[in-house]
Amino acid sequence: MSIDAAKHQKSELSERLPNARGEAERDGDRGEAEPVRQAQASLGRALLEQALTRENLVLAWKRVRANAGSAGVDGLTVEQTAERLKVHWPSVKEQLLAGQYRPNPVRRVQIPKPDGGVRELGIPTVTDRLIQQALLQVLQPLIDPSFSDHSYGFRPNRRAHDAVCRAQAYVQAGCRTVVDVDLEQFFDRVNHDVLMDRLAKRIADQAVLRLIRRYLQAGIMVHGVVQERYEGTPQGGPLSPLLANVLLDEVDRALERHGHCFVRYADDCNVYVRSQRAGERVLAWLRRQYAKLRLRVNETKSAVAPAFGRKFLGFALWQAPRGEVKRAIAGKAKAAFKQRVRWMTKRNGGRSMGQVVQELRRYLLGWKAYFRLAQTPGVMRELDEWLRHRLRALQLKQWRHGTTMYRELRALGASREHAARIAGNARRWWRNSRYELNRLLPIGYFDRLGVPRLS
């Protein structure tokens, strides 16, 4: 079936009528999509050919291999796929150029959320991840410059820290009320026709559009059965974040035209206003804007509330005594950190202290790199102390018997009295891991083991 035959009437109508409603009005001096379309009007299938060049594919493969990831529905790992493509890639490329390639269904994976529920991921095969990555490397430089400056999620040279700092600046400027908007199952509810209509306004390569639609409609394999998919862009594929930004940029532009102060990271959007009443009006207006894209606001998680203490990308804002707005680690983020550390330092894991520290080190370094933006050094010191308390309790549990505890404590320099008192209550690990043990197992002891400091 040709791409023209596959398009729904609504998409074609919006393309025939230049003044059709539903698409965000173009700002005359910025032109979000028109320059991109004009620049590509004569490309034909040049974008697909550019994506399939050897240089682009080599770079795409390096990124897919670096990201590792699990196998898709074909069960092939990255290494196994590399061997297979040495033989079969010429035929795959021929099918892509001829418009005959059919992507494999994605494999459904459910990941528990920290606040309950599950997040569904769709894991494409390694071959499909390679093709999507190659497309992304060609499409992103063309499309990304047309996105709003208020969008930070999954974009080159932009990160979550930039979004948090911009939100902090808005609150410091006096916008102390936030309209915190969360979309209900966004990646599962993306309407394919609406998305493809917005994407067609940015690129003219019909071969690429046809291939992306096939990826959207590839289906999900659940317990060996392929379920057809008529909406949604499963998280897990390299193209999903770019497609999400294409769809949501329309609301960004509408917010800009109304002069709102806002920050968006993927499907999390915070609009900063000066009063509760203004926030209620903005939230009602946003419901209508998202409804045009066939999306729904999650009423349970969305709210109009004071900006202080409201969670955004793991951070919360607070006001110092002199009125300065500062960044802090959100309460849920701290609770998730402690839950993860408790799991890694559980006292019945059957692992040595070295193995525990090795696993803990990987997590702590990444967590510290992200939350170093927080302006609350006292909280970091408290978490450090709590972490070392857990490790001391784990060390006592691993010594296990009172005689072993006594011997090890004496070797660390404990007096006979202190060693005997701790060993006499051998099974009270948490209580024993305070006071005298702090001196016997000081901060330097954990530094030598390789435990990173958070503060």
Secondary structure, DSSP 8 states (H G I E B T S, - for coil): --HHHHS-HHHHHHHH-TT-TTS----TTT-SSHHHHHHHTT-TTHHHHHHTSHHHHHHHHHHHHHH-----TT---HHHHHHHHHHHHHHHHHHHHHT------EEEEEEE-TTSSEEEEEE--HHHHHHHHHHHHHHHHHHGGGS-TTB-TT-TT--HHHHHHHHHHHHHTT--EEEEEEBTTHHHH-BHHHHHHHHHTT---HHHHHHHHHHHTS-EEETTEEE--SB---BTSTTHHHHHHHHHHHHHHHHHHTT-EEEEETTEEEEEESSHHHHHHHHHHHHHHHHHTT--B-TTT-EEEESBT--BTTEEEEE-TTS-EEEEE-HHHHHHHHHHHHHHT-TTS---HHHHHHHHHHHHHHHHHHHTT-S-HHHHHHHHHHHHHHHHHHHHHHH-SHHHHHHHHHHTT--HHHHHHHHHTTT-HHHHTSTHHHHHS-HHHHHHHT-----
